[in-house]
Structure formats: C-alpha cells, structure tokens
Amino acid sequence: MQDPIVVTGLGAVTPLASGVEATWRRLIAGESGIKTNSRFDTEGWKCRIAGLVPSKADATDGFDPGDAMAPQDLRKTDLFIHYAMAAANEALRQSGWEPQDIHGKARTATLIATGVGGIPAITGAVETIRTVGVRRLSPFIIPSFLPNLATGQIAIRFGFNGPSGAPVTACGASAQAIGDAMRLIRTGEADVALCGGAEACVDPVAIGGFTAARALSFGFNDTPAAASRPFDADHEGFVLSEGAAMLVIERLSHAERRGATPLAVLSGYGTTTDAHHVTAGWPDGREAARAVQMALAMAELAPDQISYVNAHATSTPVGDAAELCALSTVFGVNGGGVAVSSTKSATGHMLGAAGAIEAVFSILALRDQILPAGLNIADPMEEARGFNLVRDTARSEDVHHVVSNAFGFGGVNAALVFSEV
C-alpha cells in the first residue's frame, strides 16, 4: 500500500487578512478583500480597484512585514518575498518542521512559485535610473525581484538544502509548485516540501497591461466588493490581487514518526498544456478537463466521489465558460451535480499565488466540512445554469474529496485533488 502524502502545515497572506484562520473566517463569513486601489494614484485610470493585503493599520489581523523579516532584509527584497516569508513562517510553525540536523535540512525541498516576481522593484529601478541616474541603483536590486528569490530567501532563512524551484507558469504556477513538490517526495528526492506561491504586482505596469488586454473588471469601481463575480452573467473581468500561500507536505509515515498532525491527503495532481492561444484556453476546456482527469486517476477516484470543486474561474466570460465545459466533460452534464464555487469572488485573482491559496481553502473545506460560497452570483451566466453553484452563503456539507483547479496564460492547466485523512 502506498504511503500517502499529507499536508501538515498551512500559511497565508491574502486581501482578506494575514494568517490562515483569519482569512478563512472572513471568507466563510462572506466578506470581500477587494477595495479601492490605494497603492498608487489611479485618478483617470479605467480600473481603480484591487485586492490589497490589509496592513496592521487597516485591521488587527492585517500584515506587518516586520513580523516576517528583519528591517535590513525588508529593504533588500520586494514585497512578494515579504508575503512569501510570512506565509512560510506560518506553515512551518503549524507543521512543527524545524530540522536542525544536516539530514533533515538536506531532505527538505522548497518550491515557491510566482507569476511575475518583483514587478514593483523593476519599475522602481527604471524610475530611479530615469530621475536620478543608474549610479543610484541598489546593489540588491537584481536579487530583490528575481522570481526564484522567494524560494532562495526562504531556503536561506531555514537552511533547507534539498531541491528547490520556482515555477513561473502564470496563474497555474503555485498549483504546479505543489504538484512538483509532490513528485519530489514520490520519487524519494525529498522527505518534506514547503510549496506554494507569492505575488505582489498591484502596480501601474500590471494594472495598465491587464487593462490594455481587456482582462480586468472596471465597471464596479464604485462598488469594489461586487467586482469579482465568477459565473455571474455580469462578469466582465478579473480583479488583480496580491498575497501568498504555503503548504508543508510529507509522507504520512514521516509525519507520524515526528508527531505531526495531518490536515489532509494530497491525493492527486494532473497538468497539461493547451497549445492553443497565448491568453485563452480551448473554448471547450478540453485540456483543462484532461488535467482534472489525470489528477483523479492519480488519486484513484471516480468523478462521482468528488464533493467539491474550487474552480479557477477568474470572472472573465471566456475563461469561466471554458471551465464549465471542462467540468461537464469530467463530471457529466452541468457538472454532474458536484458543488462548485470560485473563492476568487472574495480574494480577487492572486495570479501566481492563486492555486496555492485555493488549495488552502480546499483543505480547510475538508477540515471543517464546509464549502465556501461564490459571491456576487446574482444571475448565473447561461452556461452555469443547472450547475450546483455554492452561492452567497457558505454551505455545511459532507466533504470527502476536493478538486482545486488553476489555469494560466500560455495554456497551463493544473488540477490538485485533496482528500480526508
């Protein structure tokens, strides 16, 4: 019998709150983390909203970078690394994994994904060169924004010498980081892995670029909480958000030997590529469906054994419709009755960190036997009618196995399956 891979630690920094339990509490209460964008002056901009991580000044459960890193390290690193470190600290603390011996450190993998890395650091450096000259650039500017430096900084902090990586596969990145970490443990290259993703690109370049691509919501600037509305007829685009989420995973036997508490089983993973279009998947969701089917096959589960799907659905008409087609392919007409929601309705789209935070929510759904609701579904889009959408209010339900989807630009499709311990 195969030794299951289990999750023993979770960490999160999100637009809802800093910390897993505070984020989950607000999500289940139906709160939204989407607000007016105060990161920079958006007067005259088409899109003026974003999912910003609250600070301690905004909320008692807000983010304090000083809790994550020392002041001298904060100055040398971009914001996505700050979020990653905070989420890693929380996940490792819950798991109790703090190896002090050479063997334990050598057997710990670190895989932290991001969609774009440190865009604010890059754009800030360009502005420094333009206004005061290249000689004023910090010697730390390059390592402050490199996508793999969240992984690198965390490995340095904790002395993890095992395999490391940093998938940059757009919005599928952190789901792939979790899947890659699972493979490392399955092949015997690591005993424990810290895996997830981080993003902090609420920046003029990202907002401007996604606006130019007609990907963002801009019709709800005066009612930000209503802007992210996956599967609703009035959806018009996603809301750019930031944050980080981390999982600690290991074999069940390893967790039991050290007295760690398993939270869920990571039972399946599948990934495919559309090879179709730079920004859009196949309209019929064919490769997205195949990723889910691969994950179910690895988990040795039939579609009718899945209790809930945390959909990737970002609130774009094309993407939401394609995912619904994929779900019908896998589960049957109208999803075969499986419960579906998209928690991006509350968090917005955290890009490279999206798959990881939605994996966290999937695990918590298993733990608490409750399904988070999709907000703002006032009138389901035509393709969603007949689906078992979890709308408006969280739903108590028997939850045994969960699928969590993540898809990204470039045709990336990734699906994870989590199961009860």
N, C-alpha and C positions, 0 to 999 in steps of 0.2 A: 504494500500500500504506500502511495506516495506521501511524503511528508509535506503537509500544506504550508503555503507561505501566508503568514498572518501580518496584520497591521498592529503595531504595539504603541505607536505614538502619532499624534496629530498636532499640527501648528498652523496658525492662520493670522493674516493681517488683511483686512478687507474694508471696503467702503461702509460696511455695517458697523464694524468695531475692530479692535485689536484683540486677538485671542479667539480660540475656537468656541468656547462656551458662550461668550458674549455675542459673537457673530451668529451662532446657531439660535440663541434665544431671540434675537431680533428678527432673524429670518422666519422662524416659526410663528412669531407674533405678527407677521405680515408687514414688517417695516421695510422701507427702501433706503438704500445708501446713495441714491442719485440726487445730486444737488446742483445748484448754480455753480458753474466753474469759477472758483476764486484763485486758481493757480496763476493766472495771468489775465490781463485786461482783454475781455472778449467783446468790448463795445464795437458794433459794426460787423461782428462775426455771425455767420449763419447758424453755427452750433454754439450754444453758450452753457451747456450742461456737461457734467462728467460724474463718474463715481470716484470721489476722492476719499482716501483714508482719513478718518477724523483724527485730529490731534487731541492731546490731553486737555487743551484749552477748549475744545469743542465738546468733549464728553469724558466722563470718568473712565470709560473703557476705550478711550482713544489711544493713539500710538505715540509713544515717547521714544525717539531714536536713541536717547541716552540709555535706555534700558537694554538696547540691542548691542551697541558698540561704544567703545571709548571715544571721547571727543576727537582725539588725533586721528582715529581711524575713520570717523564720520567725515572728516574734512577731505579724506583721500579717496572716498568712494561715492558712487552715485546712489540715488535713492532706492533703486531696485535691489541693491545689495543690502541696504539697511532693512528693507522689508524681509528679504530672504533670511537674514541673520536672526531677526526676531522670531520668524516662524520656525526656523531650525532649532533655536533655543527651546521653544515651547514643545516641539515634537520630541526632541531628545530627552527633555526633562520628564515628560509623561512616560516615555518608554523606559526610562532608567538606564539607558545605554550610554555609559561614560567610560569606555575602555582606557585603562591606564597602562596595560601591558602591550608589548610590541605586536604580539599575535593578534589581539583584538583590534588594534588600530589598522593593521595590515589587511584584516578581513572585513573592513568596513568600506563600502562604496558610497560615493557622493555623486548624485546626478540631479542637477538643478537647471531647469530649462528657462528660457525666456524667448519672447517673440522678437524683441528688438534691442535688448540690452539698455545701455545708458544713453538714450537719445538726449535728455536734458544736459548731460555732461558734454556731449558732442556739440550741440547747438550753442551751449555756453562758451565752449572753446572757440568756436567760429566767431562769436561776438567779441571775445577778448582780442583775437587777432585783428578784427576789423577796427576796434575802437582804441586799443592801447598797444597793440603790436604783439608779434609772436614771442618776443622775449619774456613776456609776462605769463606765458603758459606754465602751469604747474608741472613738475616732473612726474606727477602721479596721474596726469590726465588720461593717458592710454589705459593703464590698469583700472582706472575708475569706471570705464564704460564697456570694456570688453565683455561680451556675453558670458564667457566661461568664468568670469571673476567672482560671481556669486558662489559658484562651486569652489573656486580656489580659495576665497576668503574663509568659507566655512570649513573646508578641509584643514587650512592652516590653524584656525581657531581651535579645532578639536583634535588635530593631529591624525586625521584619517588618511592612511596611506594606501587604501585599496583603490580599485578602479574608479575613475571619475569621468564625468561627461557633462555636456551642456547642449541638449537638443535645441535647435533654433528653428523648429518647423512650425513657425507661425502659431496659430491658435490650437494646434494639436500638440504643441511642444511638451507641456508638462504631463499629459497623458502618456506620451511616448517615453518621457523620463521614467515614469512609474513602470511602464512595460519593460523598458530596457533594464531597469533595476531588478525586476522580477526575473528576467533572463539570466542576469549575472549570478543570482542566487541559485537558480535552477541548474546552471552549468557548473556550479561549485567554485566560481571565482570570488565569491564573497559570501559571508555569513549574514551580514546585516547591511541594509542600504538606507541612507537618507535620500529621499527623492521628492521632487515636486517642481515648483516653478515660481518665478517672481517677475513682476512687471511694474514699471513706473514711467509711462510715456504720455501722461496727460501734459502735453507740450504743444506749442504752436505748430511745429512741423507735423506732428502726428495728427492733431485735430484738423489742421489745414489740409493735409494729404488725404485723410479719410473723407473729409468733406468734398474735396475735389473728385474723389472716386464715387461720390454719392452713396456712401455706405452708412453715414451717421443719421441719427434722428435729429431733426431741427424744428419740428412742428410743436414741440411741447416745452419750449424754453421757459414758459411762464408756469408750467406745472411739471417740474423735473421728475417727480416720482411716478408720473404716468407715462414717461417716455419709452421705457423698455417694456415691450408688450409682445413677447413671442407668442405666436399662434393666434393673435387677435387680428381682426380684419383691418384695423387702423395702424398696424405696424408699418414703419417706414424706414427703419434703420437701427443700428445698434448704438449703445451709449458706451463710449470709451471709459474704461475704469482701470484701477491700479490695485496692487496688493501682492500677496504671496501666500502659498500654502505648501505644507510639507507633510510627508508620511515617513515613518520609520517602519520598514518591513524586514521580516526574517522568517526562517523556518520555525514551525510550531515547536519542534523538539528543542531548538535553540532557545526560544522564548521560555519554555517550561523549565529548562535547566537553570536559567538565571532568575526565575520567579517573576517574569514579566507577564502582564495581563493582555491577552489577545483581544482586540476590539472587533475584528472581522477577518475573514479569509479573502485574500486577493486570489480569486479562483480562475480568472480568465483574462486574456489580452489578445486583441487582433488589430492589425494595422494594414492598410492598403493605400494605394495612390490612384487618384482619378485619371491622371494623364489625359486631361480634357481641356482645362482652361486655367489661366493664372489665378483668378479670384473666385470662380464659381465651380461647384461640383456638378456631376451629371444631374440633370433635372429629375431623373427617376431614382436618384440616390443609390445607384447600383453598387458602387464601390464602398460607400458608407455601409450599406446593408451587408456586404461581404465581410467588412471588418467586424461587425457585430456577430455574424455567423461564426467567424473564426474564434472570437472570444468565447462564445457559447460552447463551441467544440472543445476548446482547451479546458473549460470548466466542466465538461461532460454534463451539460444541462440542455434540456429541451426548451424551446421558446416559451411554452406554457408554464414553465417553472419560475419565470421572472416575475417578480412582484411589482417592479417599478423601473421606469427609465428616466434618469436625469438627462434630459435632451440637451444637445449642444445649442439648439435654437437661439439665435442671437437677436431676433426681432427684425430680420430682413425678409421681405416677401419671398425672394428666390430661395434663400437658404432654408427657411422654415418649411416651405413646401417640399423641397427635395428630401429633407429629413423625414417628413411624414410619409413620403413614398417609401423611403428605406424601411421605416418601421412597419409599414404594411407588408413589404416583401418578407421581412423576418418573422413577424408575429401574426400575420393574417390581415384581412380587410379591416381597415380602421384600427390597426394596431392590435387586433385580436382581443381587445378589452384590457390590455395591460395599462396600468396607471402611468401617466406621463405628465411631467411639468418641466419647465426651464427656470432654474433659480437665477438666471441672468436677469429676470424681471426685477429682482431685488438688488442684485450686486452690479448690474451692468456687465460689460464684457471685459474681463481682465486679460484678454489676449493670451500670451504665453503662460499665464498662471491659471487660466480658466479651467483646464482639465483637472488640475490638482485641487482647486477649491471645490469643484463639483464632485470629485472623488471623496473629499472630506464630508460633504453633505450626504453623499450616498452611504458612507459608513455610519454616520450619525442617524440616518433613517433606519438602518438595521439595528443600531443600538437601542434607539428609543421607540421603535415600531411606530413611526410617524412619517408621513410624506409631506415635504414642503410644498407649498402652493405656488402656482404660477400667478403672478399679479397681473392686473390690467387686461384680463381676458373678458372684456365686456361683450364682445360679439365675435365668436370664433371664426377665423378665416374659413372659407368654403372647404378647403382640403382637410381642415381639422374637425369638421362636424362629424360626429359619430365616434370620435376618439374619446377615451376615458381620461379627460384632462382633469388634473387636480387644480381647481380654480379658487382663487380668492382666500381660502382658509385652509390651513394645514389639516391633514386628514389622518386620524388614527387608523391603522390597518396592520394586518399580519404581513410582515416584510421578511422574506427569506433570502432572496437573491435580487441584486440590483445591477442594471447596466448603466454605465456612465459614458456618454459619447463626447468626442472632441474632434472637430474638423478644422482645417486651416487652409489659407492661401497656398497655392502650389499643388493643391489636390491631396493634401494629407488627410487621412481618416484614421482615427484611433478609437477603440472601444475597450472598456475595462469592465470586468464583472467582479462584484464583491458579494460575499455570502456570509451567512451567520456562522459563528464559530461552532 
